[in-house]
Amino acid sequence: MAPPLAAAVGLLLAAAAVVSARAPLSLTELQATNATSGDGLSVYFHLESCPQLETLVRSNVDAALRQNVRLTAGLLRLFFHDCFPQGCDASILLDNGERNLPPNVGLQQEVLNLIEDIRAKVHAQCGATVSCADITVLATRDAVNLAGGPAFSVSLGRLDSLAPASDNDVFKLPPPTATVDELLSAFNAAGLTDPADLVSLSGAHTVGKARCSAFGAISGPASDDITRCITEPCSAAGSGDRLRDLDFLTPSVFDNIYFIELTLKKNKGVMLPSDQALVTDPRTSWLVQGFADNHWWFFDQFKTSMIKMSNLKGPQGNVGEVRRTCFRRNSAGSTVQNAGDEGLVSPA
């Protein structure tokens, strides 16, 4: 291994050790980072109706992550794919809907089951006062923090949609081959107009895996040991559906190592094309470099952008119901919560 490459690996490992050593914040510390939004949403929305909500969600996410660390990436993808088309309304959880469309292929069934399992436990404790949409946002927030990422508060009070997002809205989700022009246009249309939103939220790729087919063919020098190690899982014929780590050094830790890797590995095929484009376009490259140099800046911007995304709403606004199961609409006529019944809450 060439000396410059060895030095780069040493830098990556040292940075990974520093970030990995950070313990997740406690629930008390997490709640102290206050954030609110308008339109009827508030961090205190469930304070009286379900005071144990955040403890229930966090403890169940923690237990699930101890069994499968991939759930952090799965929750982030579910959150993004739910919120981007028409706001965070749990529309993606509905059976026979948008989950079957190509942009949503590969959503982890275990993640869907986790959200439903948490809903059942929350409703058993509090009645049907908390939506699947709120639970998805909280579970994703907690998974990021438990994986080593930032802690932040999110506003609550969302209702679950009455129908899936339209095909047109779902296909607005940017593919892994998107150019920076396409990415900025898609994010602007969704209401995320700051390029820092695009780059920081792309940093969610610091955890999880992607199919080999998403990376494309290697171009440029591939003779060094690291490149061979990264690309080996995808080198065999017919490996398109095989999964490969996005962050090859700390794939289970939420940190800024992926940005460091982006700045070091500029040969195509090592990173997703959409992420590789961020480091070569002057509108976004300075953010990639900045997040690589300062993980606290990345964390601060990531939580800001996540809060913005969690508050996205479609043109329909915050209307809907609190589903008694996350995968189906409630039966007709069950718009009132009855004593001893899981019921639902109608439009806010």
N, C-alpha and C positions, 0 to 999 in steps of 0.2 A: 504494500500500500504506500502510495506516495506521501511524503511528509506533509504537504499542504492539506491533503485529504484527511490524514490522521488528525491534524490540528482542527479541522472543521468538525470531525466526529467528536473530538474532545469537547469542543465548544457546545455542541448540541447536547451531549450527555450531561455536561455541567449545568446547562440551563434547565434541562429536564429534571435534574435532581433538586434544584432550588424550588421549582414550581411544584413538583410532586410532593415535596415535604410540607407544603401548606395544608393544614387540616381544614376541612369544611367548617363553616361558621355554625354555631349553635342556632337552634330555632329562635331563641331570644334575640341574638344578634341579627339574625335574618329579618325578624319583624321590625327591628329598629331602623332598617333602611327603608324609610317611608316613601311611597310614590302613590299618587292618585291621578285620576283622570275624570273628565266630565261624562256627560251622557248617562248618568245614573250609576256608573261604575265607581267602586271605592275599595280600598284595601280593607275597610271595616264592614263591608257589605254583609258578611256572614257572622259578624262578631256575636250577635245575640242569637241568631237562628241555629248556628252550628259553631260554637266557640272552639271545639276540638278539631275543626276541619284541617288546619295546617299540620297539626301533630299527626292526625290519621294519614294524611297524604304522604308526608315525609317519611314516616316510619315504614309504610308499605313500599315506597320507592326504594328506601335504603335496603330493606330485606330482599327485594327483587334484584337489585344491583349486586348484592353479595352472591347471588346465584348465577347472574349473567350480566357481565359488565357491558355487553353490547347494547343493553337496553337504553343507555344514555343516548347513543347515536340514533336508536330507533325512535325514542321520544322526540328528539330534536327534529327528525324528518317528519314525523307525524304532525308536530306542531306547525312546522313551516308549510307543509302541504295542506293543512287545514286552514291556516290563517291567510295565506297568500291569495287564493281565488276569490273569496267573498267575506273575509273576516273570520275571526276565531269563533266559530259557532258549532263545532263538532259535526259539521255536515259530512266530513270524511268518514265518520264512524258508522254512518247508516249503511246497512246491507243493501246490496244490489244497486249501488250508486257509483259515486266517483272513484271509489277504491278500485274498480275494475278497469279504469282507463289507463292507457300506457304510462303517463307521467307518474302514476302512483304504484306501478308494479314494484314488488319487493318490500312493501311495508311489512314490518314484522308482526305476525299474528300474536306473538307473545306480548307485544306492546299493547295491541288492541285489547287483549284479555286482561292486562294489568289495569288499564283504565276502567274497564267494566267491573273488575274485582274491587277496585277502590270505591267506585260509585256505590256498589252494593253495601260495602261496609259503612260508608258515610251516610247513606240513606237509612241504614239500620240504626245508626246512632242519632240522626238528626231529622229523619223524615226526608221527603223529597224536596229539599230546599236548595240543593246545590246541583248545578248543571254539569253535564259531561264536559262542556266547553271549559268551565272553570277548573275542573279536575285535571283536564289535559294541560292547561297552562301552568297550574301549580306543580304537577308532576314533572313537567319538563324543566321548570325553574329549579326544582329540588335536585333533579338528576344532574344538572350542570354543576351545581354547587357541591354535591356529594362526590363528583368526579374531580374536584379540585378547582372548579371555576368560581366566578364571582357570585356573591349573594345579592339578591335584590327583591324588593316587594313588587307585587303586581296587583292591579285593580281587579275587583271581582264583581259579579252580578250579571254575567253573560247568560243569555238563554240559548238553548239548543235549537238549531234550525229545524224547520218543518219539512225541508226538502234538500236533496244534495245540491251542490254547486253545478251550474250548467257546464256542458262539455267545453264551450268556448272559454269559460273562466278557468277551468282546470288546465287547459292547454296553454294558459299564460305562464304556467310554471316554467322557469328557464331550464333547458336541458344541460347536461354536463359539457355539451359542445358549444354553448352559447359564446358569442363574442362579447367584448366589453360594451359595445354599442347596444347589443340586444339585452344584456344584463341591466344596464342603466335605464334603458327604455322600460323594461318590465318592472323594475323597482319603482321608477317614477310613477308609472301608471297605478301601482298599488298604494301610492302615498308615501313611499320611503324615498325621499328625494335627495338625501345627502349621500354622496358616494361612500362616505364612511359607514353607512348602513349596509351597503352591498359588501364591502370588504370585511367588515367585522362579522357579519352574519355568515359569510363564506368561511370564516374561521371556525365554525362548527365542525368543519371537516377535520379538525384536530382529533376527533374521535370517530370510530367506526370504520366501515369497509365499503367498497364499491365493486361492482362487477368488472372483470378484466376488460370487457368490451367497451366500458366507458372511458378507458384511458387512451385508446388509440395506439398506433404503432410507434415504437421508439425511433426517434430521429436525433442525430447528433451522437457524440461519443458515448458508448455504453461499455467501455472497457474496464472501468474502475469497479472495485469490489462492491461498493454500496449500490450502484446502479444495477449490477447483476443480482444482488440480493433482493432488491426491491421488485425487480421485474420477473424474477424466476417463476413465481406462481402463475404468471400469465404467458410464459414462453411456450408452453406445450400447445400443440394443435388441439382445437376444440375446447379451449379453456375460457371461452367468452363469458360463460355464466359463473366461473369460479370467482370467489371473493378475494379481494386484496386490501390490506390495510391502507388507509388514506395517509395516516401519519405513521411512518414505519418505525419510529423510535419509541414513542409513548402513545400507542393507539388507544389506550384505555383512560388516559389522563387528559383532562381539559386544560390545555396550556397554549402557549404561543409557538410551540416547536414547529407546527406545520408552516407557519410563516417563515421561520428560519430555513426550513427545508426548501420552501419555494424560492427563496433568494439564492440558495446554493445550487439547486438542481434545476437548471434551465433547459435541459434537453427534454423535448416533448416525449410523452408516453410514460414519464415517471409520475407526473401529477395530472389531475383532471384538466382537460383543455380549458374549461371555464376559469379554473383557478390559475392555470399557467398564463392565461391572457391578462390577469390582474397585475402580474409582476412585470409585464412588458409594455403596458399602456401607461403613458405619463399621467393620466387622470386618476389612476389608482395605484401605480407603482410606489408612490411616496408613502401611501398608507400601509402597503404591504411591508415596506422597509421599516416604517415607524413601529408597526406592531411587532415585527421581528426583533427590533432593538429594545422595546419596552413593553413587557407583558402587562404591566399595570395599565398602560394606555389602552391596550387591546381589551382588557377586562372591563375598564370603565366604559369604553365605547360599545362593547358587546351588550352589556346590561342595558345601556340607553336604547340601543337598537331593538333588543328583545322586548322591552317595555313598549316601544312604539309599535312593533309588530303585534304584540298581544292586544293592543287597543284598536287594531284595524277593524273596520266594519264595512259591510257591503251596503249598497244603496237601500236595502230593506231596513237597515238599522238594527237595533237590538230587540228583535221580536222573535217569538217562538215559545218554547215550553221547556220544562225540566223533565227530561226523559226518565222513565222508570226502568229502561234498559238503554244503554248507549247505542245499540245497534238498530233500534226500531223506534218509530214514532209511537206516542201513546195512543190508546184506543180512543175513538171518537166519543166525546161527551165527558171525558175524564179531566175536566179543566179545573176542578176544585179539589183541594186536598182535604180528604175526610179523615176523621179520627181513626187511627189504626190502619190507614191505607197509605201506600207510598205516594199516591196522588201526583200532582204536578203543579207548577207555578206558571200562570199564563203571562202574556206580554208585560214587560216592565213599563 
